[in-house]
C-alpha cells in the first residue's frame, strides 16, 4: 500500500465533509444507528469468521509486511469478505429503514427516521468501501500479481 494512503483518505473525507456542509449541514448526514449497522455488524461477522491473528496478518500484508503468496491469497479472502460484509450491511440498513417507513406511515417523524437509515447506511457502506476495503484489497492484489500468482477476483 502506498505510503500516502492516509493522506488520500483524509482528502476523500475532507471533500465529503465539504460537500455535506455545502448541502445544508453535516448534522443531517450523521445517524448513529446507520453508522452502527455499517461498522459494528461487519466487524462482528469478521471476528466470527477470522481470528485476530488472521486479521492482523491480512492488514500487515496490505501494508507490505509479507510477500509470501499464500499469505497474500489469505489476505485477499479477508478483504473480499470484509468488502462483502460492508456491502450487505448497507443493504440490511436499506431494508430496515424501509420496514420502519412502511410500518409507521402515519407518523412523519418516524418516516423521516426510517428514511435516514434507509439512505445513510448505503452511503456509509460506500464510503467505508472506498476508503478501506477496496484500497486494501487492491494493495494485496498488486502485491500478489507481482509474485506472478493468479489474483483471485
N, C-alpha and C positions, 0 to 999 in steps of 0.2 A: 504494500500500500504506500502511496506517495506520502512523503513527509508533510506536505502541505494539505493533507486531508482535512485536518481540523480547521484550517483557515477557510477552506471551501465550504465546509458545513456551516461555519459561522456566517459566511456571506449568504448562503442559502437561507438561513434563519433570519438574518437581518432583512433581506429582501421580502421574505414572507411577512415579517412583523410590520415592515414599512407599508406593504400592500394592505394589511389589515387595518392599520391606523388610518390610512387614506380612505378606506372603505367605510369608516364610521366608528372606529374604536376597536381596540384589541380585546376588550371585555366580552364582546359578543362572539368571539372566536375561542373562548375558553369555557369548557364544560368538564368538570371533574369526573362525572360518570362516563362520559365518552373517552376521556383520557385513560381512565381505569380499565375500560373494556379493551382498548387497543394496546396498552402496555402490560397490565397485570395478567390478563388471560394468556397471551402468548408466552410471557415469562414463565408462568406456572406450567404450561404444557411443555415448554422447553426443558425445564428442570425435571419434569416427569419422563421425558424422552431421553435425555442425555445426562451423564454425570458431570459434576463440576470440572473434573479433570478433562473430559472430552470438550466441554465448552471452552475451557481455558486454552487447550491445545488448538482449537479452531481459531480463536482470536489471536493467539501467538502466531499461527501460520499466516493469518491475514496480514499481520504487521511484520512479517519477514523472519520469524524465529526459526522456522524449519522448512527445508525444501524437499523432504522425503515425499515421493509421490503418494505413498499410502496415507500419510498424514494429511496431505493436501486434498486427496479424494474424500477422506472422512470429514474434513472441514467443509468441503462443498456440500456434503449431506447436511451438516449442521446449519449452514447458512441458507440452503434451499428450504429446509424445514422451518427456519425462523421466518423467512420471507412468506411462506405459505400460511403460517400461523398468524402473522400480522394481517395478511390479506383476508383470511377467514374471519378474524376478529372484527375487521372493518365491516364485513358483510353481516356478521352477527349483530353489530350495533345498528345497522340499517334496518334489519328485520325487527329488532327490539323496539326501535323508535317508531316504526310503522305500526306495530302492535299497540304501543302506547297511544298513538294518534287515533287509531280506529276504535280503541276501547274507551276513549274519552272524547268523543265527538262533540259533546255538549259543552265542554269546558275549553275556552280559548287558551287559557293559561297552560293546561295540560297538553293541548295540541302543540303549543309553542315548545314546551319541554321535549315532547316526543320528536318533533321536527328537528330540534337542535341535536339530539342524539343521532337521529337518522342521517343527518348531513355532516356532523362533525366527526363521527367515527371513521368514515372513509377518508375524510381529509387528514385526520391524524395518521391513519394507516398509510396513506400515500406519502406523507411527509417522513414517517419512520422508514418506509421502504427506500425512499430516495436518499435519505441521509445516512442510513445504517446498513440495511440488509443488502441492497443492490451493490453498493461500493465494496462491501466486504466480500461478497460472492465474486465480484469482478476481480478483486485483488488476488484471491485464491485461484481463480480460473486462469489469470495471466501467469501466475507462478507455475501452475500445473502445466499449462501449454509450453512454458519454457523448458520443462523437463521432457518434452516430446511425448507426453502421455495424452490419451484421449480425454477431453474435458467433458464431464457429464453435463447434460442440459438441465 
